Amino acid sequence: MHEFTSVHEAIERIKQMQPLPRKVRIRMGKMRGSAKAFEEMFREHTRDTGLQGIGLEIEQVPVEISCQCGLEGTVRVMGHVHFVRCPRCGHITDAIRGNELEIEVLE
């Protein structure tokens, strides 16, 4: 699962929050993978830890690109990707959004 790195990054960031939150919102870009797989893996990796049972609200952020050919906008990706090719010209694009991992404390 490609979400592994993102899950561990989120766990480490949450562990540093004091006091530990009871609920967080995670904004995760589609380039990082599936929100469902992320949540399942997060639950598994926090079992029997101080983060077990933390409330998760996951917002999946679409991928937006800007290409040298002039194409700008939202594109569909099939899962975890390291880069996005332009659907018009095939060049590797600049990802404006879609690779973020942001954590906001809700409670």
ChimeraX commands (.cxc) that place a marker at each C-alpha (Angstrom):
marker #1 position 0.00,0.00,0.00 radius 0.5
marker #1 position 1.36,3.39,-0.99 radius 0.5
marker #1 position -0.46,5.11,1.86 radius 0.5
marker #1 position 2.07,3.62,4.32 radius 0.5
marker #1 position 4.43,6.63,4.23 radius 0.5
marker #1 position 1.56,9.11,4.60 radius 0.5
marker #1 position 0.10,7.19,7.55 radius 0.5
marker #1 position 3.42,7.15,9.37 radius 0.5
marker #1 position 3.98,10.83,8.65 radius 0.5
marker #1 position 0.53,11.65,10.05 radius 0.5
marker #1 position 1.09,9.49,13.15 radius 0.5
marker #1 position 4.41,11.19,13.89 radius 0.5
marker #1 position 2.89,14.67,13.50 radius 0.5
marker #1 position -0.08,13.81,15.73 radius 0.5
marker #1 position 2.20,12.33,18.42 radius 0.5
marker #1 position 3.97,15.69,18.65 radius 0.5
marker #1 position 0.72,17.54,19.39 radius 0.5
marker #1 position 0.20,18.28,23.06 radius 0.5
marker #1 position -2.23,17.52,24.44 radius 0.5
marker #1 position -3.00,14.64,22.10 radius 0.5
marker #1 position -6.11,15.44,20.09 radius 0.5
marker #1 position -9.26,13.35,20.29 radius 0.5
marker #1 position -10.28,14.16,16.71 radius 0.5
marker #1 position -8.41,15.45,13.66 radius 0.5
marker #1 position -9.18,16.43,10.09 radius 0.5
marker #1 position -6.68,15.18,7.55 radius 0.5
marker #1 position -6.53,16.84,4.14 radius 0.5
marker #1 position -4.85,14.29,1.92 radius 0.5
marker #1 position -4.09,14.77,-1.76 radius 0.5
marker #1 position -5.20,12.12,-4.24 radius 0.5
marker #1 position -1.57,11.71,-5.31 radius 0.5
marker #1 position -0.94,10.17,-1.87 radius 0.5
marker #1 position -3.53,7.44,-2.42 radius 0.5
marker #1 position -6.96,6.42,-1.24 radius 0.5
marker #1 position -8.61,7.97,1.83 radius 0.5
marker #1 position -10.24,4.63,2.65 radius 0.5
marker #1 position -6.93,2.74,2.54 radius 0.5
marker #1 position -5.29,5.51,4.57 radius 0.5
marker #1 position -7.93,5.28,7.29 radius 0.5
marker #1 position -7.76,1.48,7.46 radius 0.5
marker #1 position -3.97,1.56,7.71 radius 0.5
marker #1 position -4.07,4.38,10.29 radius 0.5
marker #1 position -6.43,2.33,12.47 radius 0.5
marker #1 position -4.19,-0.72,12.20 radius 0.5
marker #1 position -0.98,1.17,13.00 radius 0.5
marker #1 position -2.45,3.00,16.00 radius 0.5
marker #1 position -4.00,-0.08,17.60 radius 0.5
marker #1 position -2.83,-0.49,21.21 radius 0.5
marker #1 position -1.21,2.97,21.21 radius 0.5
marker #1 position -2.19,6.32,22.71 radius 0.5
marker #1 position -3.72,7.22,19.35 radius 0.5
marker #1 position -6.11,4.27,19.19 radius 0.5
marker #1 position -9.66,5.47,18.72 radius 0.5
marker #1 position -8.76,8.99,17.63 radius 0.5
marker #1 position -11.53,10.47,15.51 radius 0.5
marker #1 position -10.58,10.95,11.87 radius 0.5
marker #1 position -12.22,13.15,9.30 radius 0.5
marker #1 position -10.46,12.72,5.97 radius 0.5
marker #1 position -10.85,15.19,3.14 radius 0.5
marker #1 position -9.50,13.93,-0.17 radius 0.5
marker #1 position -7.98,16.79,-2.19 radius 0.5
marker #1 position -8.21,16.49,-6.01 radius 0.5
marker #1 position -5.13,16.89,-8.21 radius 0.5
marker #1 position -4.80,20.22,-9.99 radius 0.5
marker #1 position -2.07,20.73,-12.56 radius 0.5
marker #1 position -0.43,23.41,-14.63 radius 0.5
marker #1 position 1.36,22.31,-17.81 radius 0.5
marker #1 position 3.76,24.06,-20.16 radius 0.5
marker #1 position 1.25,23.50,-22.98 radius 0.5
marker #1 position -1.19,25.79,-21.20 radius 0.5
marker #1 position -3.53,23.18,-19.74 radius 0.5
marker #1 position -4.54,24.00,-16.19 radius 0.5
marker #1 position -7.14,22.36,-13.99 radius 0.5
marker #1 position -8.22,19.26,-12.16 radius 0.5
marker #1 position -7.15,15.87,-13.48 radius 0.5
marker #1 position -8.06,12.37,-12.43 radius 0.5
marker #1 position -5.44,10.03,-11.01 radius 0.5
marker #1 position -6.01,6.35,-10.36 radius 0.5
marker #1 position -4.16,6.19,-7.05 radius 0.5
marker #1 position -0.81,6.98,-5.53 radius 0.5
marker #1 position 1.44,8.67,-8.08 radius 0.5
marker #1 position 4.74,10.54,-7.85 radius 0.5
marker #1 position 4.05,12.77,-10.85 radius 0.5
marker #1 position 1.25,13.54,-13.29 radius 0.5
marker #1 position 1.50,13.59,-17.07 radius 0.5
marker #1 position -0.56,16.12,-18.97 radius 0.5
marker #1 position -3.57,14.49,-20.60 radius 0.5
marker #1 position -3.18,16.88,-23.56 radius 0.5
marker #1 position 0.55,16.76,-24.41 radius 0.5
marker #1 position 2.03,14.01,-22.23 radius 0.5
marker #1 position 4.63,16.15,-20.47 radius 0.5
marker #1 position 5.18,15.89,-16.72 radius 0.5
marker #1 position 3.22,18.73,-15.13 radius 0.5
marker #1 position 3.49,20.88,-12.04 radius 0.5
marker #1 position 1.04,19.65,-9.42 radius 0.5
marker #1 position -0.56,22.72,-7.86 radius 0.5
marker #1 position -2.69,20.68,-5.45 radius 0.5
marker #1 position -3.18,17.04,-4.69 radius 0.5
marker #1 position -0.02,16.01,-2.84 radius 0.5
marker #1 position -0.68,17.65,0.52 radius 0.5
marker #1 position -0.99,16.06,3.92 radius 0.5
marker #1 position -2.39,18.58,6.39 radius 0.5
marker #1 position -3.62,17.85,9.90 radius 0.5
marker #1 position -6.05,20.06,11.80 radius 0.5
marker #1 position -7.09,19.42,15.40 radius 0.5
marker #1 position -10.87,19.33,15.77 radius 0.5
marker #1 position -11.09,18.26,19.44 radius 0.5
marker link #1:1,2 radius 0.2
marker link #1:2,3 radius 0.2
marker link #1:3,4 radius 0.2
marker link #1:4,5 radius 0.2
marker link #1:5,6 radius 0.2
marker link #1:6,7 radius 0.2
marker link #1:7,8 radius 0.2
marker link #1:8,9 radius 0.2
marker link #1:9,10 radius 0.2
marker link #1:10,11 radius 0.2
marker link #1:11,12 radius 0.2
marker link #1:12,13 radius 0.2
marker link #1:13,14 radius 0.2
marker link #1:14,15 radius 0.2
marker link #1:15,16 radius 0.2
marker link #1:16,17 radius 0.2
marker link #1:17,18 radius 0.2
marker link #1:18,19 radius 0.2
marker link #1:19,20 radius 0.2
marker link #1:20,21 radius 0.2
marker link #1:21,22 radius 0.2
marker link #1:22,23 radius 0.2
marker link #1:23,24 radius 0.2
marker link #1:24,25 radius 0.2
marker link #1:25,26 radius 0.2
marker link #1:26,27 radius 0.2
marker link #1:27,28 radius 0.2
marker link #1:28,29 radius 0.2
marker link #1:29,30 radius 0.2
marker link #1:30,31 radius 0.2
marker link #1:31,32 radius 0.2
marker link #1:32,33 radius 0.2
marker link #1:33,34 radius 0.2
marker link #1:34,35 radius 0.2
marker link #1:35,36 radius 0.2
marker link #1:36,37 radius 0.2
marker link #1:37,38 radius 0.2
marker link #1:38,39 radius 0.2
marker link #1:39,40 radius 0.2
marker link #1:40,41 radius 0.2
marker link #1:41,42 radius 0.2
marker link #1:42,43 radius 0.2
marker link #1:43,44 radius 0.2
marker link #1:44,45 radius 0.2
marker link #1:45,46 radius 0.2
marker link #1:46,47 radius 0.2
marker link #1:47,48 radius 0.2
marker link #1:48,49 radius 0.2
marker link #1:49,50 radius 0.2
marker link #1:50,51 radius 0.2
marker link #1:51,52 radius 0.2
marker link #1:52,53 radius 0.2
marker link #1:53,54 radius 0.2
marker link #1:54,55 radius 0.2
marker link #1:55,56 radius 0.2
marker link #1:56,57 radius 0.2
marker link #1:57,58 radius 0.2
marker link #1:58,59 radius 0.2
marker link #1:59,60 radius 0.2
marker link #1:60,61 radius 0.2
marker link #1:61,62 radius 0.2
marker link #1:62,63 radius 0.2
marker link #1:63,64 radius 0.2
marker link #1:64,65 radius 0.2
marker link #1:65,66 radius 0.2
marker link #1:66,67 radius 0.2
marker link #1:67,68 radius 0.2
marker link #1:68,69 radius 0.2
marker link #1:69,70 radius 0.2
marker link #1:70,71 radius 0.2
marker link #1:71,72 radius 0.2
marker link #1:72,73 radius 0.2
marker link #1:73,74 radius 0.2
marker link #1:74,75 radius 0.2
marker link #1:75,76 radius 0.2
marker link #1:76,77 radius 0.2
marker link #1:77,78 radius 0.2
marker link #1:78,79 radius 0.2
marker link #1:79,80 radius 0.2
marker link #1:80,81 radius 0.2
marker link #1:81,82 radius 0.2
marker link #1:82,83 radius 0.2
marker link #1:83,84 radius 0.2
marker link #1:84,85 radius 0.2
marker link #1:85,86 radius 0.2
marker link #1:86,87 radius 0.2
marker link #1:87,88 radius 0.2
marker link #1:88,89 radius 0.2
marker link #1:89,90 radius 0.2
marker link #1:90,91 radius 0.2
marker link #1:91,92 radius 0.2
marker link #1:92,93 radius 0.2
marker link #1:93,94 radius 0.2
marker link #1:94,95 radius 0.2
marker link #1:95,96 radius 0.2
marker link #1:96,97 radius 0.2
marker link #1:97,98 radius 0.2
marker link #1:98,99 radius 0.2
marker link #1:99,100 radius 0.2
marker link #1:100,101 radius 0.2
marker link #1:101,102 radius 0.2
marker link #1:102,103 radius 0.2
marker link #1:103,104 radius 0.2
marker link #1:104,105 radius 0.2
marker link #1:105,106 radius 0.2
marker link #1:106,107 radius 0.2
view
